Amino acid sequence: MVAFIIAYGLPILFLVVMIESFGVPLPGETALVAYAVLASQGHYHIAVVIAVAAAAAIIGDNLGYWLIGRVGGRRLFTRWVWLQRYSDTVLPKAERLMARHGGKTVFFGRFITVLRYTAAWVAGLAKMPWGKFLLFNALGGIAWATLMGLLAYFAGAAAAHAVSHYGLYAAGAIVLLGVVSLLLHRNIGEWLENKLL
């Protein structure tokens, strides 16, 4: 499998992340982690892996926003009576959510599995202004690709999968653990230096 990934390169990463972001539940985050681990082994440059994943996430989300959310979604809801009734109760709530917390939902949605491929639809359905969507979507895509890519590159796949599974809590715990260990290492080093001198 690794030979296949290396042979076909970064276009696979781009397609998997873009298609997942559009709305098809593919393992986009797993692909990013795999490519970042391969970058740590010298097969790719990590900055390129991050840039490809971020671009794919942004493009895929924008396709989902426009094609599913803005263009197709509302027409689909009016097609069947039972779906129309469902949308009459759900869409007003989604519109209120996006009006109050749309930017945060789009940004942090990138880090939550189901929201990663549905937040763009909801933003489009709720008629969130595209400029605002694009800004928070781009920031979220870049932050997600950078965080997950660097975690997998430096800490390995286990740390990246922990963040993937447990979300931002795991990311916070990993950062906190890193800071504490750095401080302890520094303080223990100073303590040993003082005791030995």
C-alpha positions in Angstrom: 0.0 0.0 0.0 2.8 2.4 0.9 4.4 1.7 -2.5 1.1 2.6 -4.2 0.8 5.9 -2.3 4.4 6.8 -3.0 4.1 5.9 -6.7 0.9 7.9 -7.4 1.9 10.8 -5.2 0.2 13.9 -3.9 -2.7 13.9 -6.4 -4.2 11.0 -4.4 -4.1 13.1 -1.3 -5.7 16.0 -3.1 -8.5 13.9 -4.5 -9.3 12.1 -1.3 -9.3 15.2 0.9 -11.3 17.2 -1.7 -13.9 14.5 -2.2 -14.3 14.0 1.6 -14.7 17.8 2.0 -17.3 17.9 -0.8 -19.4 15.5 1.2 -18.4 11.9 0.5 -17.2 10.2 3.7 -13.7 9.2 2.6 -10.7 9.0 4.9 -9.3 12.4 4.1 -7.8 13.0 7.5 -6.2 9.5 7.5 -4.7 10.3 4.0 -3.2 13.5 5.4 -1.7 11.6 8.4 -0.3 8.9 6.1 1.3 11.5 3.8 2.7 13.4 6.7 4.2 10.3 8.1 5.7 9.5 4.7 7.1 13.1 4.7 8.8 12.4 8.0 10.5 9.4 6.3 11.8 11.6 3.5 9.3 10.7 0.7 7.7 14.2 0.6 8.3 17.7 1.9 5.9 18.4 4.8 5.1 21.9 3.6 3.9 20.5 0.2 1.8 17.9 1.9 0.1 20.5 4.1 -0.4 22.9 1.2 -2.0 20.2 -0.9 -4.3 19.0 1.9 -5.3 22.6 2.8 -6.1 23.5 -0.9 -8.1 20.3 -1.4 -10.1 20.9 1.8 -10.9 24.5 0.8 -11.9 23.6 -2.8 -14.0 20.6 -1.7 -15.8 22.6 1.0 -16.6 25.3 -1.5 -17.9 22.8 -4.0 -20.2 21.4 -1.3 -21.3 24.9 -0.2 -22.3 25.8 -3.8 -23.4 22.5 -5.4 -25.1 20.9 -2.4 -25.9 23.8 -0.1 -26.8 26.7 -2.3 -27.9 25.2 -5.6 -29.2 21.7 -4.9 -30.2 21.4 -1.3 -33.3 23.5 -1.1 -34.7 22.0 -4.4 -34.1 18.6 -2.9 -36.1 19.5 0.2 -39.1 20.5 -1.8 -39.1 17.4 -3.9 -40.9 15.1 -1.3 -43.6 16.1 1.2 -41.9 14.3 4.1 -38.6 16.0 3.4 -40.3 19.4 3.1 -41.8 18.9 6.6 -38.4 18.0 7.9 -36.7 21.0 6.3 -39.4 23.3 7.6 -38.3 22.5 11.2 -34.6 22.0 10.6 -33.6 24.8 8.2 -34.8 27.8 10.4 -32.7 26.4 13.2 -29.7 26.0 10.9 -30.1 29.5 9.6 -30.2 30.9 13.2 -27.1 28.9 14.1 -25.2 30.1 11.1 -26.3 33.7 11.7 -25.0 33.6 15.3 -22.1 31.2 15.1 -21.5 30.5 11.4 -17.8 31.4 11.3 -17.0 29.3 14.4 -19.1 26.4 13.1 -17.3 26.4 9.7 -13.8 26.8 11.3 -14.2 24.2 14.1 -16.3 21.9 11.9 -13.1 21.1 10.0 -11.8 19.3 13.2 -14.9 17.2 13.8 -15.5 14.2 11.7 -19.1 14.5 10.6 -19.0 18.3 10.4 -15.9 18.1 8.3 -18.0 17.1 5.3 -21.4 18.6 6.3 -20.7 22.1 7.7 -20.3 23.5 4.1 -23.7 22.1 3.1 -25.3 23.6 6.2 -23.6 27.0 5.5 -24.9 26.9 1.9 -28.4 25.8 2.9 -28.5 28.5 5.6 -27.5 31.1 3.0 -24.4 32.1 4.9 -22.7 34.9 2.8 -20.0 33.2 0.6 -17.3 35.7 1.5 -17.7 35.0 5.2 -17.9 31.2 4.5 -14.7 31.4 2.3 -12.8 33.3 5.0 -13.6 30.9 7.9 -13.4 27.8 5.6 -9.9 28.8 4.4 -8.7 29.5 7.9 -10.1 26.2 9.1 -8.7 24.2 6.2 -5.2 25.7 6.7 -5.3 25.3 10.5 -6.5 21.7 10.1 -4.0 20.7 7.5 -1.1 22.3 9.4 -2.1 20.9 12.8 -2.7 17.4 11.6 0.2 17.4 9.2 2.7 18.6 11.7 1.4 16.3 14.5 1.8 13.3 12.2 5.2 14.5 11.0 6.7 15.2 14.4 4.8 12.9 16.8 3.7 10.2 14.4 0.5 8.7 13.4 -0.7 7.8 16.9 -0.8 11.5 18.1 -2.6 12.6 14.9 -5.1 9.8 15.3 -5.7 10.8 18.9 -6.6 14.3 17.8 -8.8 12.8 15.0 -10.6 10.6 17.5 -10.8 12.9 20.5 -10.9 16.3 18.7 -9.5 19.5 20.0 -9.3 18.2 23.6 -6.6 15.7 22.5 -4.7 18.5 20.6 -4.8 20.7 23.7 -3.7 17.8 25.9 -0.8 17.0 23.5 0.3 20.7 23.5 0.0 20.9 27.3 2.0 17.7 27.7 4.7 19.0 25.4 4.9 22.4 27.3 5.0 20.6 30.7 7.7 18.2 29.5 9.7 21.0 28.1 9.5 23.0 31.3 10.3 19.9 33.4 13.2 19.0 31.2 14.5 22.6 31.5 14.0 22.7 35.3 15.5 19.3 35.9 18.5 20.2 33.7 19.0 23.4 35.8 18.6 21.5 39.0 21.1 18.9 38.0 23.5 21.6 36.9 23.3 23.3 40.2 23.7 20.1 42.2 26.7 19.0 40.2 28.5 22.3 40.3 
